[in-house]
Amino acid sequence: AARVGDLIVITGHRVGEAEQTGEILEVLGEPPHERYRVRWGDDHESIFYLGSDATIRHTAHRPHR
């Protein structure tokens, strides 16, 4: 399960398209209907639902709440 501080990585949909990475700031909802408040690489924030093109990269250091 994803936690605050983990990263969401979205793979490119076309050849040469860069992946997008965002940090999970907050986990919303309960399994199996979680959604995440994410800060993306360009500093914008959004609510994100995992799709088939997204993976969670667990981080060793997780922020304290």
N, C-alpha and C positions, 0 to 999 in steps of 0.2 A: 504494500500500500504506500502511496505517496504521502510525504509529510512536508511540513513547512521547511524550506531551505533546499529541497530537492529541485532538480531541473527538469523541465519539459523540453524535449527536443522534437521538432517537426522536420521531417525529411522533405527535401525539395520534390516537387511534382514533375519537373522537367529536367532534362539533362543540363547540367551546369548551374542549376538553381541552388543557391546556398540554403543550408538548413537554418532554421530559426530556433533560438534557445531563450527560455524564460525561467525565472526563479519563482517557485511557488511561495506566495506570501501568506495564503490562508487556504485551508481546506474547508469547503462548504458542503453540507449534506451528509448523508449516511450511505455506507455501502449497500447496494452497488450503484448508487446514484450520485457519487461525488462529483463535484465540480471545483474548480480552483481559481482563486484570484492570483493572477500571474503578472509579474513585471518583466516585459520583454526587453531585448537588447537595445531597442531604441528608446527605452524608458517609459513607454506607455504601458498602462495596466488594463487588463480585461478579465472577464470571467470566461473560463475555458473548460470545455468538456473534452475528455480524451477521445480521439478518433483513431482509426487504423493507421494513420500516418504519423502518430505521435508516440513517443516512448518516454518513460520516466528514467532519469539518471539520478540514482541515489547519491547523495553527497555524504562525505565522512563527517563533516562539521555541520551541525544543524543549530540554527539560532535558538537562544533561550526565549521562552515566552514570558 
